[in-house]
Amino acid sequence: MKIHIGSDHAGLEFKNKIVEHLKAQGHVVEDHGPHVYDALDDYPVFCIPAALATANEAGSFGIVLGGSGNGEQMAANKVKGVRAALVWSIETAKLAREHNDANVIAIGGRMHDEEFCLKLVDTFLATPFSGDERHVRRIGLMSKYERDGKL
């Protein structure tokens, strides 16, 4: 599976651990940065390219992370074709995929320990979209609004 990842300075160390974890599982990971610590960096510079690459590569997934994951999720969701979900529990990781067909996960690296965050990533990537009509319809409404500015 192809996975695009980006963070900010707060997520740098953890991003590198996620990359190692995913590569060890056989995934192809493209790291959109940052690659060095800079306390003044701006997460959109790294998270938007990760989201763009995810949106432009069918079947790929994205991971964005920072201290809380909030800003990173907001940045990713500015990209057409991205449905980024901030996850904080195993259940929200599952539901993001099952109900929303999310293609990007946002995680707050300062909100949980490393082991739990890796479980969130693994759960998200392993959970299929349910394909239920009601979820397809709702995603279609969001896509229509994104495209036309109308519901």
N, C-alpha and C positions, 0 to 999 in steps of 0.2 A: 504494500500500500504506500502511496506517496503522501507525505505529510509536510506541510509548510509551517514554520514556526518563527515567531518574533516576540520580542519582549521589550522591556526597558531595563534600566540599571538595577531596579529592585528585583527583577526576575532573571537577571543574567546567569547567576550561578545555577539556579534551578533549571533554567532553559537548557543549559549544557548537560545537566543530569538527565533530563527528559530525552534529549537527542541521543545520548548513550543508551538509555533504556530502550528506545524505539529501534535503534539500529541493531541492538542485540536480539531483538525480536524479528529482524529481517526486513523492517520497513526502510523505505528510501526517504530520507529527511533532507529538506532544503532549509537551511538556517538563514533567515533574513536579518539576523543581528539582534542586538549589538554583539560585537565580538570582543570588545574591551569595555572595562568599567568606566563610565562617565556619569557622575552623579547629576549632571545637568542635561542629560540626553532627553529626548522627547519621544514617547512611545508611538505616536502616529507614524514617525519616520520608519519604524520597524514593523509595526502591526498592520498598517495599511498595505505595504508590499506583500506580506504574508497572506493577507485576505485576498488581494488581487490575484495572486498566483493560484490560490485555492479556487476562486471563482472562474479563472480561465483554464483550469485543468480538470476536466470532468473526472469524477471519481476520487479526487484527492480530498484531503481534510486539512484543516488548519488548527493551530494552537497559538493563542496569544496569552501572555501572562505578564503580570506586574505585581505590585504590592497587594492590591485588592482585586485586580482583574476588571474593575468597573470601567475605567477609561479605555482600557485595551479592547474591551467588548464594544464600547461605543464607537471607537475608531474603526474596528473591523466591520461593524454594521453600516458604515457609510459607503461601503463598496457594494455596487449592484451585484446581486446574485449571492450575497453572503447572508447566512442566517447564523449569527454568532450567539451562543448561549453562555451566560455566566453560570458556572456550576459550582456548587459548594457541598453537595452530598451525592452519594451513589444514585439516589433516586432522581435528582435533577439531571445527572449525566445521562441516565437511561431515557428519561422523558424528553430531553432535548433531541435525541435521535428518534425515539419511537413516535413522538407526536409532532415534532417540528421539523424533522429531517434536517437538523442543524448540521452545517458543514464546518463550522469553526467552534472550538471550545475556548472559553476564557476562564482562567484560573487566577486566583489571588495567592501567590506564592508565600505571602506573609500570613495567610489566614489558616493554613493547615500545615501539618508536617509533611515531609517529603514522601514517605511511604503512602500516605493517604492520597496525596496529589497524583501519584503514579497510578493508584487504583482508579481515580477519576478519569484519567486519560485512557487507561485500558478499558474501562467500562464504556466510555463514550465510543471508542473505536470499534468495540466488539458488538455494539447494539445496532441492530438494523432498524430502518424506518418501517413502521407498521404497514403503511400503505392504505390505512383505513380511509374511506371516502371522506369522512368529516375532516380529517387532517389534510388530505389532498386539497379539499375545497378551501380550507383556511389558508394554506400556503399559497394557493392560487390567487386568493384575494390580496395577499401581501405582495405577490409578484406583479399583479395587475396594477396596484397602487404605485409600486416602485417604477413600473414602466410608463404608466399614463397619468399618475397623480390623481387618479379617481378610483373609487371603490366600485 
